[in-house]
């Protein structure tokens, strides 16, 4: 390739001298040799390399965050190598409850099998055994930890409540699954036998799709955002888009792959591709596939996990060991970053401004202006992410086409561009070091790489400037984001309803101030938003979010917000005022969204500061008794236990009880919500700082398919 490129540049010079009579030949050579190395190409480095030696070889594994549990023979072990349980038969599968409180073991002797649940903290503490299921074959937890799925040889999937182990329902399976995985969005169960994977819609129990690859299925998994399903076979892995279940890509593999895992950011997968090799493949650019060699060998399981600080590690087994590597060098998922920021910016742009009349608002926010604004935001975001890559590029000349006056400019970190240059001025470009690219604008391509879409090209030798302008290109990511936009009429409706919500807030706040419950130092905020989504059938739906939150300035929390150690709503004037807005909103203008049987998610966030709890805060049990209640703590799935007997000893318990107090208030004061399919979700936030401003609550309602 290097020789061909050198030969080409020689030909290019001769063609220049002959008046560009061989442009076609030049173009053919350019097409043959044109390559570029992207700046996003992965070069992996091991930032942390941790090894946990074991007495036996880990065979069947699963993780809860950074903790690994594994089975070998009939015994289960933890990361420290301690035996924590023993099953009656050889362990076939182990699944850790997403809260980390317990784990399920499926063991079998080939003729008979059983599923048992063990406590994850206390050794040999069997919580439950499912004796009524004959020959279970696969197990899986729902991501919210509320359901356990057990597939059996009678082609049924039995669903159980994870707290009471009460039978909930049964779902028919089209096969006898040896593998089963649940998507994190709660839509799907993927069940697999050696030659078929079926995807079941959990809500209606029907098969959404059935996939029969050419070779045996070795592993199945959903991506963290549930947008992809991967099916690993003996020599390849196929990734499916879970909206349509069409093939996204098929990646050919070498060796003897046994396991794979999606990177949390959704751009790469890791594959245990052979005895001592772990490969990584960029889903968007399968030529980007670095690998690491494990000198101890015996790798059969890989999984990306997070620790308590959100650091991402690759966890895998090896010869009498479990290893964790924190890897750097993966290219960020620029497409996802662009889409997320674009949608957030468009949501803010679409809100009615304080100084706008209704007519002015509708003139500013309409279908045509939205398309224009989205493209401008896209270019702004992509340009910032690209960090002016063209200034770090080595530029070489390609062919010139005199018919349209296009000169080819090749970059070593960006796709080629074609610049309009008069024929007589082409020779001025022979020294590419004289070229300066000003006012560069970038886009992102379908394979998640940057491209230059605008630049003023200044020639320092001649003082002349040329413009490359491809701003009106078909933007693949813009079009993808556009599909996530909702009808403009609904956007306008949401913005106008936010005005109504602010009016309700204003009235409640003024009354609270008159009663001297709060002051100007308490700031209550309300907002509405419409979000495009897809249901389990792949149909586009529009969800409606209504959020309520507040802040209290330092020095005023003692009177206006929760005092230290307090958790009841009546003990926070700010929290009670905010929740009065909630109650009034759903009694009046927003009552239309409360429809019996429809879905609504209620995310309640409780916060606590870093002030240590000395001893025990009494809990009177007014909000219930909580044992291993699923919740998110600082963004990570976990659980909380608070009982009247145990009281409150930790700040996360205090924050949780504040959140449970909000749920109690809503259930008592917005009773119509009780007729909906309501999913309450607890979110706990802990601050490393002290002070009343870190003790607060907020709540967000998401009405599913509201329009």
PATORTOR-918060 format. One line per field, with one value per residue (C-alpha): residue number from 1; residue in three letters; z, y, x. Coordinates in pm, 1 decimal, decimal comma. Each point is the difference from the previous one (the first is absolute). Layout:
// residues N
k	(NUM ...)
r	(ala ...)
up	(Z ...)
north	(Y ...)
east	(X ...)
//
This chain:
// residues 707
k	(1 2 3 4 5 6 7 8 9 10 11 12 13 14 15 16 17 18 19 20 21 22 23 24 25 26 27 28 29 30 31 32 33 34 35 36 37 38 39 40 41 42 43 44 45 46 47 48 49 50 51 52 53 54 55 56 57 58 59 60 61 62 63 64 65 66 67 68 69 70 71 72 73 74 75 76 77 78 79 80 81 82 83 84 85 86 87 88 89 90 91 92 93 94 95 96 97 98 99 100 101 102 103 104 105 106 107 108 109 110 111 112 113 114 115 116 117 118 119 120 121 122 123 124 125 126 127 128 129 130 131 132 133 134 135 136 137 138 139 140 141 142 143 144 145 146 147 148 149 150 151 152 153 154 155 156 157 158 159 160 161 162 163 164 165 166 167 168 169 170 171 172 173 174 175 176 177 178 179 180 181 182 183 184 185 186 187 188 189 190 191 192 193 194 195 196 197 198 199 200 201 202 203 204 205 206 207 208 209 210 211 212 213 214 215 216 217 218 219 220 221 222 223 224 225 226 227 228 229 230 231 232 233 234 235 236 237 238 239 240 241 242 243 244 245 246 247 248 249 250 251 252 253 254 255 256 257 258 259 260 261 262 263 264 265 266 267 268 269 270 271 272 273 274 275 276 277 278 279 280 281 282 283 284 285 286 287 288 289 290 291 292 293 294 295 296 297 298 299 300 301 302 303 304 305 306 307 308 309 310 311 312 313 314 315 316 317 318 319 320 321 322 323 324 325 326 327 328 329 330 331 332 333 334 335 336 337 338 339 340 341 342 343 344 345 346 347 348 349 350 351 352 353 354 355 356 357 358 359 360 361 362 363 364 365 366 367 368 369 370 371 372 373 374 375 376 377 378 379 380 381 382 383 384 385 386 387 388 389 390 391 392 393 394 395 396 397 398 399 400 401 402 403 404 405 406 407 408 409 410 411 412 413 414 415 416 417 418 419 420 421 422 423 424 425 426 427 428 429 430 431 432 433 434 435 436 437 438 439 440 441 442 443 444 445 446 447 448 449 450 451 452 453 454 455 456 457 458 459 460 461 462 463 464 465 466 467 468 469 470 471 472 473 474 475 476 477 478 479 480 481 482 483 484 485 486 487 488 489 490 491 492 493 494 495 496 497 498 499 500 501 502 503 504 505 506 507 508 509 510 511 512 513 514 515 516 517 518 519 520 521 522 523 524 525 526 527 528 529 530 531 532 533 534 535 536 537 538 539 540 541 542 543 544 545 546 547 548 549 550 551 552 553 554 555 556 557 558 559 560 561 562 563 564 565 566 567 568 569 570 571 572 573 574 575 576 577 578 579 580 581 582 583 584 585 586 587 588 589 590 591 592 593 594 595 596 597 598 599 600 601 602 603 604 605 606 607 608 609 610 611 612 613 614 615 616 617 618 619 620 621 622 623 624 625 626 627 628 629 630 631 632 633 634 635 636 637 638 639 640 641 642 643 644 645 646 647 648 649 650 651 652 653 654 655 656 657 658 659 660 661 662 663 664 665 666 667 668 669 670 671 672 673 674 675 676 677 678 679 680 681 682 683 684 685 686 687 688 689 690 691 692 693 694 695 696 697 698 699 700 701 702 703 704 705 706 707)
r	(unk unk unk unk unk unk unk unk unk unk unk unk unk unk unk unk unk unk unk unk unk unk unk unk unk unk unk unk unk unk unk unk unk unk unk unk unk unk unk unk unk unk unk unk unk unk unk unk unk unk unk unk unk unk unk unk unk unk unk unk unk unk unk unk unk unk unk unk unk unk unk unk unk unk unk unk unk unk unk unk unk unk unk unk unk unk unk unk unk unk unk unk unk unk unk unk unk unk unk unk unk unk unk unk unk unk unk unk unk unk unk unk unk unk unk unk unk unk unk unk unk unk unk unk unk unk unk unk unk unk unk unk unk unk unk unk unk unk unk unk unk unk unk unk unk unk unk unk unk unk unk unk unk unk unk unk unk unk unk unk unk unk unk unk unk unk unk unk unk unk unk unk unk unk unk unk unk unk unk unk unk unk unk unk unk unk unk unk unk unk unk unk unk unk unk unk unk unk unk unk unk unk unk unk unk unk unk unk unk unk unk unk unk unk unk unk unk unk unk unk unk unk unk unk unk unk unk unk unk unk unk unk unk unk unk unk unk unk unk unk unk unk unk unk unk unk unk unk unk unk unk unk unk unk unk unk unk unk unk unk unk unk unk unk unk unk unk unk unk unk unk unk unk unk unk unk unk unk unk unk unk unk unk unk unk unk unk unk unk unk unk unk unk unk unk unk unk unk unk unk unk unk unk unk unk unk unk unk unk unk unk unk unk unk unk unk unk unk unk unk unk unk unk unk unk unk unk unk unk unk unk unk unk unk unk unk unk unk unk unk unk unk unk unk unk unk unk unk unk unk unk unk unk unk unk unk unk unk unk unk unk unk unk unk unk unk unk unk unk unk unk unk unk unk unk unk unk unk unk unk unk unk unk unk unk unk unk unk unk unk unk unk unk unk unk unk unk unk unk unk unk unk unk unk unk unk unk unk unk unk unk unk unk unk unk unk unk unk unk unk unk unk unk unk unk unk unk unk unk unk unk unk unk unk unk unk unk unk unk unk unk unk unk unk unk unk unk unk unk unk unk unk unk unk unk unk unk unk unk unk unk unk unk unk unk unk unk unk unk unk unk unk unk unk unk unk unk unk unk unk unk unk unk unk unk unk unk unk unk unk unk unk unk unk unk unk unk unk unk unk unk unk unk unk unk unk unk unk unk unk unk unk unk unk unk unk unk unk unk unk unk unk unk unk unk unk unk unk unk unk unk unk unk unk unk unk unk unk unk unk unk unk unk unk unk unk unk unk unk unk unk unk unk unk unk unk unk unk unk unk unk unk unk unk unk unk unk unk unk unk unk unk unk unk unk unk unk unk unk unk unk unk unk unk unk unk unk unk unk unk unk unk unk unk unk unk unk unk unk unk unk unk unk unk unk unk unk unk unk unk unk unk unk unk unk unk unk unk unk unk unk unk unk unk unk unk unk unk unk unk unk unk unk unk unk unk unk unk unk unk unk unk unk unk unk unk unk unk unk unk unk unk unk unk unk unk unk unk unk unk unk unk unk unk unk unk unk unk unk unk unk unk unk unk unk unk unk unk unk unk unk unk unk unk unk unk unk unk unk unk unk unk unk unk unk unk unk unk unk unk unk unk unk unk unk unk unk)
up	(0,0 81,7 -331,3 -188,6 175,9 -78,6 -361,6 -6,0 119,5 -275,4 -254,3 153,9 -58,3 -363,5 -57,9 141,4 -250,9 -288,9 70,3 181,8 -304,9 207,2 270,6 -41,0 51,1 301,1 145,4 -40,5 175,9 279,8 48,4 24,1 258,4 202,7 364,8 325,3 361,1 232,6 313,9 187,2 -66,5 327,8 161,7 324,3 315,3 332,8 266,0 280,8 -0,3 294,3 60,0 260,4 43,0 62,7 125,2 -289,7 -359,0 -30,0 -242,4 19,6 81,6 50,2 140,0 219,3 -82,1 93,1 191,8 -170,3 105,4 -160,6 12,2 -41,5 35,9 273,3 188,8 -33,6 81,7 37,5 -128,2 311,7 -75,0 295,1 -42,8 51,7 -88,5 -118,6 -241,2 -17,4 -358,6 -241,3 -51,6 -352,3 40,9 256,5 -17,3 252,6 103,3 -155,7 350,2 112,4 298,5 -115,7 -282,6 -175,9 -71,9 -259,2 57,5 -183,4 -29,1 -354,5 106,8 270,7 70,6 265,1 58,3 338,7 133,0 237,9 201,8 -149,5 332,4 233,2 -99,3 -43,4 60,5 -233,5 -20,4 -225,5 -215,8 -288,9 50,8 -222,1 -329,9 -178,1 -176,9 -17,4 -288,1 19,0 236,6 -30,0 211,5 -117,0 13,7 264,6 213,6 56,7 -206,0 -37,0 -319,6 7,1 -326,7 13,0 -221,0 -41,9 -219,3 261,5 165,0 358,4 141,7 373,2 231,2 131,7 348,6 83,6 -261,5 -76,0 -342,4 -227,4 -343,7 -261,2 -352,5 -279,6 -157,6 -363,5 100,1 298,2 90,3 110,5 15,6 98,3 29,8 83,9 -155,0 241,1 -133,7 113,6 -349,6 -95,7 103,6 -239,3 26,6 -184,6 -84,0 -206,4 -338,7 74,3 195,9 59,8 137,0 213,6 74,3 379,6 29,9 -236,2 8,9 -379,5 -211,0 -159,5 -227,6 -46,1 -131,0 -126,7 -81,7 -206,9 295,0 369,7 227,9 277,2 175,1 -15,8 154,9 -23,3 -0,3 308,1 -172,6 -135,3 -356,5 -115,7 35,5 -68,5 -91,0 16,4 -214,0 -64,1 -252,1 5,6 199,1 -141,6 150,2 -40,6 36,4 261,0 -146,4 -324,8 73,2 -330,5 -20,8 97,5 -78,2 -10,6 125,3 -105,3 279,7 24,2 266,3 220,7 142,2 313,3 147,1 -77,5 165,8 -123,6 120,9 207,0 -252,2 -275,6 -259,3 69,9 97,0 177,7 -106,9 172,6 -339,8 93,2 286,4 66,9 -214,2 67,8 -305,0 -18,0 -303,7 -91,8 -105,2 -231,5 -156,6 21,7 -130,0 337,3 209,9 254,4 227,5 316,3 76,1 332,1 83,6 253,8 -257,6 72,1 -83,4 -58,8 149,0 -54,1 132,9 21,7 352,3 202,9 345,7 255,9 -161,2 -346,8 -131,0 -270,0 28,5 -209,1 226,4 -115,5 126,7 -50,0 137,9 368,6 3,1 -71,7 -159,3 -38,9 -247,3 -26,4 -365,7 -173,1 -370,1 -105,3 -237,0 157,7 -144,2 -171,6 -170,0 334,6 157,3 -288,5 5,0 375,9 5,0 -314,2 144,0 328,8 -183,6 -221,1 304,7 158,6 -328,1 -42,2 331,9 -3,2 127,4 276,7 -236,1 -284,5 -92,5 -125,0 -359,1 25,0 142,4 -281,5 -254,8 152,7 70,3 -299,6 -216,4 -239,4 268,9 198,4 -291,6 -48,8 371,2 40,7 -282,4 156,0 339,8 -160,2 -171,7 318,4 210,6 -253,5 -50,0 372,1 32,5 -295,6 169,6 -336,4 -128,9 -333,1 167,5 116,7 -341,0 -263,0 -332,0 -338,7 -346,1 -204,5 -352,4 -173,8 -225,2 -240,7 -107,8 338,3 135,4 296,2 175,1 230,6 349,0 202,9 379,3 221,6 263,9 -198,2 -318,2 -327,2 -107,1 -343,4 -24,8 -287,1 -142,7 -340,3 -220,5 -28,6 380,0 69,0 -6,9 297,6 208,8 -59,2 340,0 228,2 308,1 -126,9 39,8 306,8 81,9 166,1 147,7 -25,5 55,8 52,6 -25,1 110,6 -249,5 19,6 124,5 285,6 -145,4 -50,9 -340,0 -108,0 -140,9 -20,7 -1,2 -139,0 -153,3 8,9 -205,5 192,6 -304,5 -224,7 250,7 -175,8 179,7 -127,0 156,0 48,5 79,8 57,6 277,0 -177,5 -17,8 92,4 367,3 110,9 368,4 -48,0 -184,3 277,6 260,8 -210,0 30,4 376,2 -27,2 86,3 -200,3 31,5 123,2 304,9 64,1 -3,8 226,4 253,1 2,9 58,0 273,8 173,6 17,3 173,4 237,5 88,6 74,8 245,4 152,3 33,9 190,7 239,7 61,2 68,1 255,7 167,8 18,1 156,8 261,3 46,4 -73,8 -270,4 -130,5 -316,7 99,4 -100,3 -374,7 -121,5 -364,9 -222,6 -356,5 -271,2 -292,2 -276,2 -89,0 -300,9 77,3 -137,4 151,3 6,1 -339,4 -154,5 -35,4 56,4 311,7 179,6 374,4 211,3 289,0 279,0 251,2 338,4 198,2 232,7 152,0 321,3 47,2 268,1 337,3 -52,5 -3,8 372,5 -19,8 -359,8 -73,0 180,4 324,6 58,3 54,8 -94,5 -277,4 25,6 -261,5 263,5 134,9 -323,6 -104,7 -338,6 -67,8 113,3 -216,0 -302,6 55,4 34,5 -354,1 -106,6 157,8 -146,6 -346,6 -19,6 138,6 -274,1 -332,4 5,0 113,7 -365,3 4,2 283,1 -175,8 171,3 -117,2 -191,0 99,4 200,0 148,6 313,4 73,3 351,9 106,3 362,9 103,5 309,6 92,3 145,0 363,1 179,3 195,0 354,1 142,8 -134,4 -135,2 106,5 -281,3 92,6 -290,5 -141,6 -359,6 32,9 74,9 -265,2 -49,1 -293,8 -184,1 -354,1 -67,5 -175,0 221,9 -176,7 -331,8 82,0 56,9 365,8 288,1 334,2 322,0 260,3 272,8 314,4 199,4 -171,7 -33,2 -219,3 37,9 -338,7 -219,1 -290,9 225,7 96,7 -365,1 -85,2 272,0 -127,8 -342,1 146,5 176,6 -342,4 -130,2 302,9 -58,8 -366,7 72,1 259,1 -188,2 -366,5 42,0 -367,6 -69,4 191,8 -286,1 -249,1 -65,4 224,9 28,7 290,1 -26,7 284,1 -72,9 283,2 -21,5 261,8 24,1 127,7 140,7 307,5 14,1 -31,8 -373,3 -51,9 180,3 -246,4 -213,1 -354,4 -212,8 -371,5 -162,4 -341,5 -163,7 -256,1 -343,8 127,7 -334,5)
north	(0,0 239,2 -69,5 49,1 332,6 114,9 -99,7 187,8 324,9 -29,1 -53,6 292,1 232,5 -108,8 43,2 351,3 87,1 -142,0 216,0 -262,6 -221,1 -316,4 91,4 -323,2 -215,0 208,6 -44,3 -377,9 -15,6 221,6 -228,3 -296,5 146,6 226,9 -104,7 187,1 -89,0 149,3 187,5 -217,7 -326,0 -190,3 -50,7 -180,1 53,6 -173,7 267,9 -249,3 -371,2 -195,8 -374,1 -196,8 -344,4 -294,1 -355,7 -141,8 94,7 223,5 -167,2 165,1 372,2 313,1 347,9 258,3 320,4 -71,5 -321,7 -337,6 -315,6 -331,6 -365,3 -296,6 -344,9 18,5 295,1 374,6 243,4 374,9 220,9 -65,5 -370,7 -91,6 -276,7 163,5 -281,1 -358,6 -128,6 -353,2 -46,5 152,6 372,1 84,2 367,7 277,3 331,0 278,5 209,3 348,1 151,6 -222,7 -135,1 -360,3 -240,1 -283,0 -335,8 -250,0 -340,6 -326,9 -358,8 -39,5 -166,1 231,5 370,2 254,5 378,0 137,3 355,4 91,4 309,1 179,5 124,0 -297,9 -327,2 -310,3 196,2 -155,5 232,1 -204,4 -309,2 -34,2 -351,7 24,2 43,8 -317,9 12,8 373,1 75,2 373,7 296,2 381,2 305,1 309,9 304,9 167,3 -311,2 -48,2 -316,9 -330,4 -199,4 -377,5 -193,2 -369,8 -307,2 24,5 309,7 235,5 299,4 44,6 352,6 57,2 300,1 24,9 119,0 -244,0 -269,8 4,3 -136,4 286,5 -149,1 -245,5 80,6 -253,8 -52,9 -114,7 -214,0 -163,9 274,5 -78,8 373,0 294,5 374,1 294,2 345,4 287,1 199,9 -278,5 -70,5 -333,2 -346,0 -164,1 -379,1 -227,6 -365,9 -119,5 105,2 264,4 320,6 133,8 346,5 16,6 317,8 -26,7 203,9 -203,0 -325,6 -22,4 -79,5 320,9 -173,1 -331,5 -27,2 -320,9 43,5 -243,2 -126,1 -74,5 293,1 43,6 321,2 268,6 345,1 338,9 328,3 220,2 235,3 -297,3 128,2 -303,4 -378,2 -200,1 -369,3 -171,5 -307,8 -218,0 232,8 325,5 232,5 172,1 322,0 79,0 330,1 -70,9 247,5 -194,6 -308,0 56,0 -82,6 290,9 -181,5 -343,2 -29,6 -295,0 -142,2 -228,3 -251,9 -163,3 279,3 -82,4 326,4 369,5 322,0 339,1 297,6 226,0 282,5 -229,1 38,8 -305,5 -361,3 -218,2 -364,9 -292,4 -107,2 -276,4 -171,6 301,8 285,1 263,7 198,9 334,0 100,9 342,1 -71,6 301,3 -72,4 -370,9 62,3 158,7 -310,3 15,1 -296,0 -99,3 -321,5 -170,7 -190,5 -228,6 -116,2 -181,6 303,1 -93,9 290,2 376,7 280,7 377,2 115,7 320,7 66,8 230,2 305,0 -82,2 -112,3 -265,7 -322,7 -313,6 -300,2 -350,1 -340,5 -162,2 -286,9 -11,0 371,2 278,7 310,6 359,4 242,9 368,8 73,1 332,4 74,4 -90,2 258,5 183,2 -54,6 336,8 -74,8 -65,0 304,7 216,6 -138,8 37,1 358,8 90,8 -119,6 181,6 323,3 -35,2 -58,8 322,0 193,4 -107,6 147,9 326,1 290,3 236,1 296,7 -178,9 34,1 -308,9 127,4 78,0 -345,5 -179,3 211,4 -94,1 -366,8 -180,6 -299,5 191,2 190,2 -319,8 -169,0 300,4 30,5 -371,2 12,1 303,0 -169,5 -317,9 188,3 190,4 -317,8 -204,1 284,3 25,4 -377,7 -11,8 247,5 140,5 -324,2 153,5 206,8 -326,0 -164,9 -72,2 119,3 -149,9 79,8 -235,8 33,5 306,9 2,6 298,5 -51,4 107,8 159,9 -240,2 -61,7 -301,1 56,9 -309,9 2,0 -265,2 33,7 109,5 -100,6 158,9 333,8 160,9 367,9 228,3 145,4 168,7 -211,1 265,4 21,3 -372,1 20,5 238,8 -300,4 -212,5 96,6 -112,9 142,7 341,9 -93,1 129,5 -118,7 267,9 0,1 -377,9 -167,0 -375,3 -269,2 -362,7 -283,4 -316,2 -194,8 248,8 190,4 369,6 162,6 354,3 167,2 361,1 186,5 314,2 -124,0 275,4 -29,7 180,7 9,4 186,2 166,5 -150,8 -165,8 -276,1 -135,1 -363,5 -11,9 -320,0 134,7 -122,4 -358,6 -275,2 -26,5 -359,3 78,2 297,0 -223,4 -256,8 266,3 138,5 -336,3 57,3 335,5 20,1 184,3 374,5 44,6 -215,4 191,6 325,6 -149,5 -109,2 343,9 171,6 -247,5 82,9 357,7 -129,6 -204,8 305,4 189,4 -272,2 14,8 378,2 -16,1 -270,7 174,4 336,4 -161,2 -177,6 328,3 177,6 -273,5 48,6 -364,9 78,4 312,2 118,8 -222,7 -307,0 -51,5 -248,9 -100,4 -178,7 -118,9 -203,6 -188,3 -231,5 -289,0 -227,1 -369,1 -344,8 -268,2 -371,1 -45,7 260,4 262,2 361,4 146,4 334,5 15,3 303,2 100,8 235,7 85,3 173,6 96,8 267,5 146,4 194,1 239,1 -68,8 141,5 -28,8 -378,1 -40,1 187,5 -61,3 -353,1 -326,0 50,4 -248,5 -351,6 86,0 -170,6 72,5 229,7 223,7 60,6 171,9 307,0 -0,1 -365,9 38,8 309,9 -182,2 -297,3 229,3 113,8 -365,5 -61,9 314,5 -66,0 -346,9 123,2 262,0 55,1 -325,1 -232,0 -99,7 -206,0 -220,4 -282,5 -326,8 -291,1 205,7 -2,0 269,1 -9,2 204,9 63,3 130,9 129,0 30,2 170,6 11,7 194,7 -135,3 82,3 -332,6 -163,3 -60,6 -295,3 -60,0 217,8 -141,8 -105,6 -26,9 -230,5 244,2 -66,8 -375,5 -259,2 -32,2 -307,4 10,2 253,7 53,5 350,0 188,3 143,5 262,9 -148,1 -362,9 -270,9 -102,2 -56,8 152,6 -148,8 218,0 -137,4 139,5 -235,4 82,3 375,2 221,8 -35,6 114,1 304,2 -212,2 -132,6 354,5 109,8 -306,4 68,7 357,6 -147,1 -248,1 293,0 157,1 -319,2 -8,3 364,2 -63,2 -311,8 185,7 328,0 -105,9 -308,2 -22,1 -107,6 -318,1 -108,4 20,3 -260,5 189,8 -89,6 179,1 20,0 114,1 194,3 81,3 275,7 39,2 309,6 5,5 346,8 109,0 241,3 30,5 72,0 -363,2 -132,9 20,1 -195,8 23,9 -196,1 -61,2 -154,4 -167,7 -81,9 -273,3 44,4 299,2 140,3)
east	(0,0 285,0 172,3 -323,8 -62,6 358,7 -47,8 -329,1 152,1 260,2 -277,1 -191,3 296,8 34,1 -370,0 21,2 269,2 -207,3 -303,8 -206,8 -54,7 4,1 -250,0 -194,8 310,3 93,7 -346,8 18,5 335,5 -133,6 -300,2 235,0 236,5 -227,5 5,4 -9,7 66,0 -258,3 93,5 -249,2 187,3 33,7 338,0 -74,4 200,9 -45,2 -47,7 -60,3 75,0 -140,5 23,9 -197,8 151,6 -233,7 46,0 -203,1 -73,7 -309,6 -241,1 -345,3 6,7 -208,8 60,8 -162,6 183,4 363,2 -76,5 30,8 -179,3 84,4 -78,2 234,1 -143,8 -262,6 150,2 -47,0 280,7 37,6 281,1 207,0 -7,3 -222,5 -256,0 -337,0 -241,7 -22,2 -261,2 -138,2 121,7 248,9 -55,9 -120,6 -86,4 41,2 -185,2 54,5 -298,6 56,4 -15,2 286,7 -193,6 -34,1 78,0 -180,2 163,1 -120,0 159,2 -56,9 119,1 -130,0 -323,4 -122,2 56,8 -86,5 10,4 105,6 35,6 282,8 77,9 300,1 136,9 -29,6 165,1 -217,7 -319,1 -256,6 -298,9 -226,2 -20,3 -246,6 -131,6 -308,2 184,8 96,3 334,8 78,7 239,3 85,2 -31,4 1,1 -82,5 -183,9 226,1 -216,3 54,2 -371,4 -45,8 183,2 -58,6 44,5 -27,4 -79,3 -1,3 -380,2 59,5 -134,5 166,7 -114,1 9,7 50,2 9,1 356,9 -96,1 -277,7 77,6 -368,9 -96,3 -111,1 -71,5 119,3 118,6 7,5 343,1 37,1 299,8 163,9 247,6 350,1 75,2 -219,5 63,3 -227,4 39,3 56,5 -296,2 -233,0 -131,5 155,2 106,6 243,7 -11,5 234,6 49,2 300,3 -139,6 -266,4 -36,8 -350,7 -77,6 -313,6 -195,7 -25,4 -318,3 -218,6 199,5 17,0 303,8 124,6 251,3 177,4 356,9 159,9 370,3 205,6 205,5 -38,9 -83,6 253,8 -103,1 -271,0 -10,0 -172,2 188,7 -27,4 -245,0 -201,0 35,1 198,7 -9,8 314,4 6,1 338,7 67,0 304,8 163,0 -198,6 -221,1 -306,9 -135,2 -370,3 -184,6 -268,0 -245,7 -34,8 213,9 172,2 370,0 222,3 323,8 160,2 356,7 213,6 214,1 298,5 90,6 -259,7 -221,4 -196,5 -130,3 -43,0 -108,3 -118,6 202,6 -232,5 39,5 -129,4 277,2 216,8 -41,6 253,1 27,5 170,2 121,7 243,8 180,2 223,4 -134,7 -265,0 -101,8 -177,7 -201,8 -134,5 -359,4 -4,3 339,5 79,2 352,2 72,9 60,4 283,1 66,8 183,1 184,1 -56,9 321,7 -171,4 -257,2 -327,3 -215,8 -364,3 -200,7 24,7 -215,0 26,5 -86,4 7,6 134,9 -162,5 161,5 -137,0 340,5 -34,6 198,8 22,9 -53,5 95,0 107,3 337,0 206,8 -96,0 -65,9 -244,9 144,7 -108,8 148,9 -80,7 67,6 50,4 13,4 -352,4 -138,8 -295,8 -346,7 -17,1 -332,4 -167,4 163,0 -119,5 -352,7 -44,0 124,2 -191,7 -330,3 66,8 77,4 -305,7 -219,6 125,0 -27,7 -363,8 -112,9 -191,7 207,6 -102,7 -12,3 -182,7 -363,4 -180,1 9,5 371,8 63,9 -183,2 185,4 335,8 -76,7 -143,9 82,5 224,7 190,2 49,5 177,5 226,2 75,9 70,7 254,1 170,8 16,4 132,1 281,6 81,0 18,8 197,0 248,5 63,5 45,1 239,6 236,4 117,7 149,1 100,0 272,1 160,6 -25,0 262,4 -141,0 89,1 -130,4 -211,7 -133,3 -137,2 -305,1 14,5 -362,7 -132,9 321,2 13,6 332,0 21,0 141,1 84,6 37,6 154,8 -273,8 -309,5 -180,4 106,5 -149,3 -27,5 87,6 -98,0 324,4 50,8 225,3 267,3 31,0 43,4 378,5 -23,3 -111,3 309,9 143,2 -280,7 172,9 -112,4 -367,1 -181,9 -353,4 -207,9 -355,1 -18,6 -338,2 -32,7 -263,7 -14,2 -36,2 -206,4 302,7 50,0 295,2 47,7 -10,0 80,2 -311,9 117,2 332,7 156,1 324,9 262,0 320,4 272,0 226,9 -245,6 -229,4 -302,6 -290,3 -229,4 -319,2 -94,2 -373,7 -191,2 -224,5 -311,5 121,5 -240,8 78,1 -48,2 -3,7 -227,5 -246,1 24,5 -68,3 -284,3 -174,8 6,3 -174,2 -368,7 -267,6 46,6 -357,5 77,4 322,3 -195,2 -267,8 261,3 157,8 -334,0 -88,9 327,1 -127,9 -314,5 211,8 204,6 -322,0 -103,3 348,9 -16,4 -330,5 122,7 332,6 -166,7 -229,9 295,5 189,7 -300,0 -9,5 376,6 64,5 254,3 172,8 168,5 291,2 -201,8 -20,1 -260,8 26,4 -250,3 39,8 -164,7 152,7 -113,1 229,7 -17,4 34,5 -86,1 -215,7 79,8 -165,6 230,8 -273,4 93,1 -162,3 19,2 54,8 -80,2 225,1 -102,8 270,4 2,6 311,5 129,5 315,0 49,7 289,9 257,7 -93,1 -375,0 -43,2 -60,0 -330,4 -104,4 124,5 78,9 194,0 280,7 -136,1 -359,4 -193,9 -374,1 -151,1 -157,7 351,9 105,3 -198,4 174,9 -81,1 -359,9 -48,0 139,2 -228,6 -302,7 77,5 0,6 -340,0 -158,1 142,7 -155,2 -328,8 -30,7 180,8 197,6 -276,8 -53,0 320,7 -117,6 -182,0 -84,5 213,1 255,1 366,7 173,5 348,7 54,3 367,5 50,0 340,2 94,9 324,2 217,3 310,0 324,1 -79,2 61,8 -279,3 111,3 -184,0 -346,1 -283,3 -336,2 -232,5 -366,6 -89,8 -254,2 107,8 33,1 264,8 270,2 217,4 240,3 -215,6 138,8 128,3 276,7 271,9 210,2 -110,1 78,7 -260,5 -5,1 -240,8 -94,6 -134,4 -172,6 -227,0 -152,9 217,4 330,0 -56,7 217,9 377,1 131,7 -54,4 -120,8 -278,1 -94,2 -10,4 -209,1 -256,7 -31,7 -78,3 -249,4 -170,4 -55,2 -158,7 -229,5 -102,6 -77,0 -205,3 -205,9 -44,2 -8,1 -218,9 -93,0 359,5 -74,1 -227,7 286,4 268,6 238,8 366,3 166,3 379,6 224,5 315,3 241,2 260,1 271,7 214,9 356,5 -71,1 -188,6 -290,9 -372,6 9,1 101,7 -311,4 -284,4 -241,3 -133,9 -242,1 -50,0 -308,1 35,7 -333,4 64,8 -157,2 -192,2 -117,0)
//
